[in-house]
Amino acid sequence: MEYQQLQDEIKAAMKAHDNHRRDILRQVHTELKAIEVNERREVTEADVDAMLKRTIKQTKETLDGSIKAGNNQERTDTLTEQVAILEEYLPRQVEGD
């Protein structure tokens, strides 16, 4: 996914009032913006994909902790939805026979 496409997806989520999608995409965008500022370079498509994978991993870890701790179901559902949203934006893997 390209950086500009991520920004466009955030705008679309805002217009659609899709708060879960907006929030998780903003989280990814914030991390990418930090790369852009701290390293003084343009964010590449590889950076976006790596950040998506990293955020998915972190969210899954939070989800596992939430399930083990027996936190409320709403929080668990939100985290599950966020993982599903982020996985939509990952490049499709080629599956062999």
Biotite code that builds the C-alpha atoms (Angstrom):
import biotite.structure as struc

atoms = struc.array([
    struc.Atom([0.000, 0.000, 0.000], chain_id="A", res_id=1, res_name="MET", atom_name="CA", element="C"),
    struc.Atom([1.273, 3.445, -0.842], chain_id="A", res_id=2, res_name="GLU", atom_name="CA", element="C"),
    struc.Atom([1.489, 6.204, 1.764], chain_id="A", res_id=3, res_name="TYR", atom_name="CA", element="C"),
    struc.Atom([-0.899, 8.452, -0.176], chain_id="A", res_id=4, res_name="GLN", atom_name="CA", element="C"),
    struc.Atom([-3.397, 5.604, -0.422], chain_id="A", res_id=5, res_name="GLN", atom_name="CA", element="C"),
    struc.Atom([-3.269, 5.232, 3.373], chain_id="A", res_id=6, res_name="LEU", atom_name="CA", element="C"),
    struc.Atom([-4.034, 8.929, 3.769], chain_id="A", res_id=7, res_name="GLN", atom_name="CA", element="C"),
    struc.Atom([-6.921, 8.613, 1.306], chain_id="A", res_id=8, res_name="ASP", atom_name="CA", element="C"),
    struc.Atom([-8.299, 5.621, 3.231], chain_id="A", res_id=9, res_name="GLU", atom_name="CA", element="C"),
    struc.Atom([-8.246, 7.667, 6.460], chain_id="A", res_id=10, res_name="ILE", atom_name="CA", element="C"),
    struc.Atom([-10.203, 10.441, 4.755], chain_id="A", res_id=11, res_name="LYS", atom_name="CA", element="C"),
    struc.Atom([-12.719, 7.939, 3.374], chain_id="A", res_id=12, res_name="ALA", atom_name="CA", element="C"),
    struc.Atom([-13.178, 6.390, 6.819], chain_id="A", res_id=13, res_name="ALA", atom_name="CA", element="C"),
    struc.Atom([-13.760, 9.835, 8.297], chain_id="A", res_id=14, res_name="MET", atom_name="CA", element="C"),
    struc.Atom([-16.393, 10.641, 5.680], chain_id="A", res_id=15, res_name="LYS", atom_name="CA", element="C"),
    struc.Atom([-18.078, 7.283, 6.275], chain_id="A", res_id=16, res_name="ALA", atom_name="CA", element="C"),
    struc.Atom([-17.976, 7.800, 10.054], chain_id="A", res_id=17, res_name="HIS", atom_name="CA", element="C"),
    struc.Atom([-16.154, 4.464, 10.368], chain_id="A", res_id=18, res_name="ASP", atom_name="CA", element="C"),
    struc.Atom([-14.417, 5.197, 13.654], chain_id="A", res_id=19, res_name="ASN", atom_name="CA", element="C"),
    struc.Atom([-12.697, 1.827, 14.107], chain_id="A", res_id=20, res_name="HIS", atom_name="CA", element="C"),
    struc.Atom([-11.127, 1.971, 10.642], chain_id="A", res_id=21, res_name="ARG", atom_name="CA", element="C"),
    struc.Atom([-10.195, 5.636, 11.073], chain_id="A", res_id=22, res_name="ARG", atom_name="CA", element="C"),
    struc.Atom([-8.567, 5.071, 14.447], chain_id="A", res_id=23, res_name="ASP", atom_name="CA", element="C"),
    struc.Atom([-6.438, 2.078, 13.488], chain_id="A", res_id=24, res_name="ILE", atom_name="CA", element="C"),
    struc.Atom([-5.338, 3.664, 10.196], chain_id="A", res_id=25, res_name="LEU", atom_name="CA", element="C"),
    struc.Atom([-4.422, 6.855, 12.052], chain_id="A", res_id=26, res_name="ARG", atom_name="CA", element="C"),
    struc.Atom([-2.294, 4.773, 14.399], chain_id="A", res_id=27, res_name="GLN", atom_name="CA", element="C"),
    struc.Atom([-0.371, 3.368, 11.420], chain_id="A", res_id=28, res_name="VAL", atom_name="CA", element="C"),
    struc.Atom([-0.116, 6.848, 9.880], chain_id="A", res_id=29, res_name="HIS", atom_name="CA", element="C"),
    struc.Atom([1.326, 8.292, 13.105], chain_id="A", res_id=30, res_name="THR", atom_name="CA", element="C"),
    struc.Atom([4.056, 5.662, 13.158], chain_id="A", res_id=31, res_name="GLU", atom_name="CA", element="C"),
    struc.Atom([4.876, 6.333, 9.511], chain_id="A", res_id=32, res_name="LEU", atom_name="CA", element="C"),
    struc.Atom([4.957, 10.071, 10.101], chain_id="A", res_id=33, res_name="LYS", atom_name="CA", element="C"),
    struc.Atom([7.526, 9.456, 12.853], chain_id="A", res_id=34, res_name="ALA", atom_name="CA", element="C"),
    struc.Atom([9.735, 7.642, 10.335], chain_id="A", res_id=35, res_name="ILE", atom_name="CA", element="C"),
    struc.Atom([9.335, 10.513, 7.900], chain_id="A", res_id=36, res_name="GLU", atom_name="CA", element="C"),
    struc.Atom([10.292, 13.128, 10.513], chain_id="A", res_id=37, res_name="VAL", atom_name="CA", element="C"),
    struc.Atom([12.981, 11.257, 12.451], chain_id="A", res_id=38, res_name="ASN", atom_name="CA", element="C"),
    struc.Atom([14.786, 9.747, 9.484], chain_id="A", res_id=39, res_name="GLU", atom_name="CA", element="C"),
    struc.Atom([14.153, 12.724, 7.174], chain_id="A", res_id=40, res_name="ARG", atom_name="CA", element="C"),
    struc.Atom([13.133, 10.605, 4.213], chain_id="A", res_id=41, res_name="ARG", atom_name="CA", element="C"),
    struc.Atom([10.082, 9.750, 2.185], chain_id="A", res_id=42, res_name="GLU", atom_name="CA", element="C"),
    struc.Atom([7.987, 6.832, 3.375], chain_id="A", res_id=43, res_name="VAL", atom_name="CA", element="C"),
    struc.Atom([8.071, 3.955, 0.900], chain_id="A", res_id=44, res_name="THR", atom_name="CA", element="C"),
    struc.Atom([5.492, 1.317, 0.119], chain_id="A", res_id=45, res_name="GLU", atom_name="CA", element="C"),
    struc.Atom([7.712, -1.196, 1.940], chain_id="A", res_id=46, res_name="ALA", atom_name="CA", element="C"),
    struc.Atom([7.615, 1.022, 5.039], chain_id="A", res_id=47, res_name="ASP", atom_name="CA", element="C"),
    struc.Atom([3.814, 1.096, 4.926], chain_id="A", res_id=48, res_name="VAL", atom_name="CA", element="C"),
    struc.Atom([3.570, -2.692, 4.542], chain_id="A", res_id=49, res_name="ASP", atom_name="CA", element="C"),
    struc.Atom([6.080, -3.266, 7.362], chain_id="A", res_id=50, res_name="ALA", atom_name="CA", element="C"),
    struc.Atom([4.187, -0.888, 9.631], chain_id="A", res_id=51, res_name="MET", atom_name="CA", element="C"),
    struc.Atom([0.888, -2.614, 8.843], chain_id="A", res_id=52, res_name="LEU", atom_name="CA", element="C"),
    struc.Atom([2.418, -5.975, 9.785], chain_id="A", res_id=53, res_name="LYS", atom_name="CA", element="C"),
    struc.Atom([3.928, -4.523, 12.964], chain_id="A", res_id=54, res_name="ARG", atom_name="CA", element="C"),
    struc.Atom([0.641, -2.938, 14.004], chain_id="A", res_id=55, res_name="THR", atom_name="CA", element="C"),
    struc.Atom([-1.227, -6.202, 13.319], chain_id="A", res_id=56, res_name="ILE", atom_name="CA", element="C"),
    struc.Atom([1.257, -8.064, 15.504], chain_id="A", res_id=57, res_name="LYS", atom_name="CA", element="C"),
    struc.Atom([0.911, -5.531, 18.329], chain_id="A", res_id=58, res_name="GLN", atom_name="CA", element="C"),
    struc.Atom([-2.876, -5.524, 18.100], chain_id="A", res_id=59, res_name="THR", atom_name="CA", element="C"),
    struc.Atom([-3.006, -9.332, 18.143], chain_id="A", res_id=60, res_name="LYS", atom_name="CA", element="C"),
    struc.Atom([-0.784, -9.368, 21.236], chain_id="A", res_id=61, res_name="GLU", atom_name="CA", element="C"),
    struc.Atom([-3.090, -6.855, 22.922], chain_id="A", res_id=62, res_name="THR", atom_name="CA", element="C"),
    struc.Atom([-6.079, -8.965, 21.882], chain_id="A", res_id=63, res_name="LEU", atom_name="CA", element="C"),
    struc.Atom([-4.536, -12.126, 23.350], chain_id="A", res_id=64, res_name="ASP", atom_name="CA", element="C"),
    struc.Atom([-3.825, -10.296, 26.599], chain_id="A", res_id=65, res_name="GLY", atom_name="CA", element="C"),
    struc.Atom([-7.354, -8.943, 26.669], chain_id="A", res_id=66, res_name="SER", atom_name="CA", element="C"),
    struc.Atom([-8.833, -12.405, 26.182], chain_id="A", res_id=67, res_name="ILE", atom_name="CA", element="C"),
    struc.Atom([-6.606, -13.955, 28.866], chain_id="A", res_id=68, res_name="LYS", atom_name="CA", element="C"),
    struc.Atom([-7.413, -11.159, 31.320], chain_id="A", res_id=69, res_name="ALA", atom_name="CA", element="C"),
    struc.Atom([-11.113, -11.613, 30.668], chain_id="A", res_id=70, res_name="GLY", atom_name="CA", element="C"),
    struc.Atom([-11.630, -7.976, 29.725], chain_id="A", res_id=71, res_name="ASN", atom_name="CA", element="C"),
    struc.Atom([-14.964, -6.813, 28.440], chain_id="A", res_id=72, res_name="ASN", atom_name="CA", element="C"),
    struc.Atom([-16.272, -8.268, 25.214], chain_id="A", res_id=73, res_name="GLN", atom_name="CA", element="C"),
    struc.Atom([-16.569, -4.863, 23.536], chain_id="A", res_id=74, res_name="GLU", atom_name="CA", element="C"),
    struc.Atom([-12.807, -4.296, 23.792], chain_id="A", res_id=75, res_name="ARG", atom_name="CA", element="C"),
    struc.Atom([-12.107, -7.768, 22.430], chain_id="A", res_id=76, res_name="THR", atom_name="CA", element="C"),
    struc.Atom([-14.504, -7.215, 19.525], chain_id="A", res_id=77, res_name="ASP", atom_name="CA", element="C"),
    struc.Atom([-12.882, -3.858, 18.719], chain_id="A", res_id=78, res_name="THR", atom_name="CA", element="C"),
    struc.Atom([-9.393, -5.367, 18.644], chain_id="A", res_id=79, res_name="LEU", atom_name="CA", element="C"),
    struc.Atom([-10.584, -8.263, 16.481], chain_id="A", res_id=80, res_name="THR", atom_name="CA", element="C"),
    struc.Atom([-12.162, -5.799, 14.050], chain_id="A", res_id=81, res_name="GLU", atom_name="CA", element="C"),
    struc.Atom([-8.973, -3.712, 13.938], chain_id="A", res_id=82, res_name="GLN", atom_name="CA", element="C"),
    struc.Atom([-6.873, -6.753, 13.033], chain_id="A", res_id=83, res_name="VAL", atom_name="CA", element="C"),
    struc.Atom([-9.314, -7.642, 10.244], chain_id="A", res_id=84, res_name="ALA", atom_name="CA", element="C"),
    struc.Atom([-9.221, -4.066, 8.923], chain_id="A", res_id=85, res_name="ILE", atom_name="CA", element="C"),
    struc.Atom([-5.432, -3.970, 8.816], chain_id="A", res_id=86, res_name="LEU", atom_name="CA", element="C"),
    struc.Atom([-5.197, -7.377, 7.141], chain_id="A", res_id=87, res_name="GLU", atom_name="CA", element="C"),
    struc.Atom([-7.328, -6.010, 4.275], chain_id="A", res_id=88, res_name="GLU", atom_name="CA", element="C"),
    struc.Atom([-4.505, -3.631, 3.386], chain_id="A", res_id=89, res_name="TYR", atom_name="CA", element="C"),
    struc.Atom([-1.679, -6.147, 3.326], chain_id="A", res_id=90, res_name="LEU", atom_name="CA", element="C"),
    struc.Atom([-0.513, -7.332, -0.077], chain_id="A", res_id=91, res_name="PRO", atom_name="CA", element="C"),
    struc.Atom([-2.048, -10.639, -1.051], chain_id="A", res_id=92, res_name="ARG", atom_name="CA", element="C"),
    struc.Atom([0.251, -13.632, -0.660], chain_id="A", res_id=93, res_name="GLN", atom_name="CA", element="C"),
    struc.Atom([0.666, -15.955, -3.599], chain_id="A", res_id=94, res_name="VAL", atom_name="CA", element="C"),
    struc.Atom([-0.546, -19.399, -2.673], chain_id="A", res_id=95, res_name="GLU", atom_name="CA", element="C"),
    struc.Atom([1.029, -22.429, -4.312], chain_id="A", res_id=96, res_name="GLY", atom_name="CA", element="C"),
    struc.Atom([-0.556, -25.794, -4.916], chain_id="A", res_id=97, res_name="ASP", atom_name="CA", element="C"),
])
